[in-house]
Amino acid sequence: MRKRSSRQRGTAARSHATRSRPRLEAVLEKRIAPLSQWLAQHAPYCAADQAHLDEGTRERAYWHYGYVVALTDVREVLRNGRHLPPRVPRD
């Protein structure tokens, strides 16, 4: 069996990424929409306050935690192609 060159592997990876992009965008939109709605209803001040920028605060820790969770979710979709259940806060 003949090995593929790094150029061929790179082309294959880009092709896979291009095919999975619409699916990834759809998965992200399914997560973004309900969370945006929840934030608008329960914490509309968040965008203006930007409390997560204050060093040493709980808000900053939770912001970073949420960011890591989001990145982990995107990685799972890219690796496995599976859709994750939405994480919408409970009222």
C-alpha positions as CSV (number, residue, x, y, z in Angstrom):
1,M,0.0,0.0,0.0
2,R,1.3,3.4,-1.0
3,K,1.6,6.1,1.7
4,R,0.0,9.5,1.1
5,S,2.1,12.6,1.1
6,S,1.7,15.3,3.7
7,R,0.1,17.4,0.9
8,Q,-2.4,14.7,0.1
9,R,-3.2,14.3,3.8
10,G,-3.6,18.0,4.2
11,T,-6.0,18.2,1.2
12,A,-8.1,15.3,2.6
13,A,-8.3,17.0,6.0
14,R,-9.4,20.3,4.4
15,S,-12.0,18.5,2.3
16,H,-13.4,16.8,5.4
17,A,-13.5,20.1,7.3
18,T,-15.3,21.7,4.4
19,R,-17.9,18.9,4.3
20,S,-18.5,19.1,8.0
21,R,-18.7,22.9,8.2
22,P,-22.4,23.2,7.5
23,R,-23.2,20.4,10.0
24,L,-21.0,22.1,12.6
25,E,-22.6,25.4,12.0
26,A,-26.1,23.9,12.4
27,V,-25.0,22.2,15.7
28,L,-23.6,25.5,17.0
29,E,-26.7,27.4,16.0
30,K,-28.9,24.8,17.9
31,R,-26.8,25.6,21.0
32,I,-26.5,29.4,20.5
33,A,-30.2,30.2,19.9
34,P,-31.7,28.8,23.1
35,L,-28.8,30.1,25.3
36,S,-29.1,33.6,23.7
37,Q,-32.8,33.6,24.4
38,W,-32.2,32.5,28.0
39,L,-29.6,35.2,28.6
40,A,-31.9,37.8,27.1
41,Q,-34.7,36.8,29.5
42,H,-32.7,36.2,32.7
43,A,-29.5,38.2,32.5
44,P,-29.7,41.0,29.8
45,Y,-27.1,43.0,31.8
46,C,-24.3,40.5,31.1
47,A,-23.3,42.0,27.7
48,A,-23.0,45.5,29.2
49,D,-21.5,44.6,32.6
50,Q,-18.6,42.4,31.2
51,A,-18.0,41.2,34.8
52,H,-15.9,38.3,33.5
53,L,-13.1,40.7,32.7
54,D,-12.5,41.5,36.4
55,E,-9.5,39.6,37.5
56,G,-10.0,37.2,40.4
57,T,-13.8,37.1,40.3
58,R,-16.2,34.2,40.2
59,E,-17.6,35.6,37.0
60,R,-14.2,35.3,35.3
61,A,-13.8,31.7,36.5
62,Y,-17.3,30.7,35.3
63,W,-16.6,32.5,31.9
64,H,-13.4,30.5,31.4
65,Y,-15.2,27.3,32.5
66,G,-18.0,27.9,30.0
67,Y,-15.5,28.6,27.3
68,V,-13.7,25.3,27.9
69,V,-17.0,23.4,27.9
70,A,-17.9,25.0,24.6
71,L,-14.5,24.2,23.0
72,T,-14.8,20.6,24.3
73,D,-18.3,20.3,22.7
74,V,-17.0,21.6,19.3
75,R,-14.1,19.2,19.5
76,E,-16.5,16.3,20.2
77,V,-18.6,17.2,17.1
78,L,-15.5,17.4,15.0
79,R,-14.1,14.1,16.2
80,N,-17.2,12.0,16.3
81,G,-19.7,13.9,14.1
82,R,-22.3,13.3,16.7
83,H,-24.7,15.9,17.9
84,L,-24.6,16.9,21.5
85,P,-27.8,17.5,23.6
86,P,-28.4,21.2,24.2
87,R,-27.3,22.6,27.5
88,V,-30.0,25.2,28.3
89,P,-30.1,26.5,31.8
90,R,-33.2,25.5,33.8
91,D,-35.5,28.2,35.1
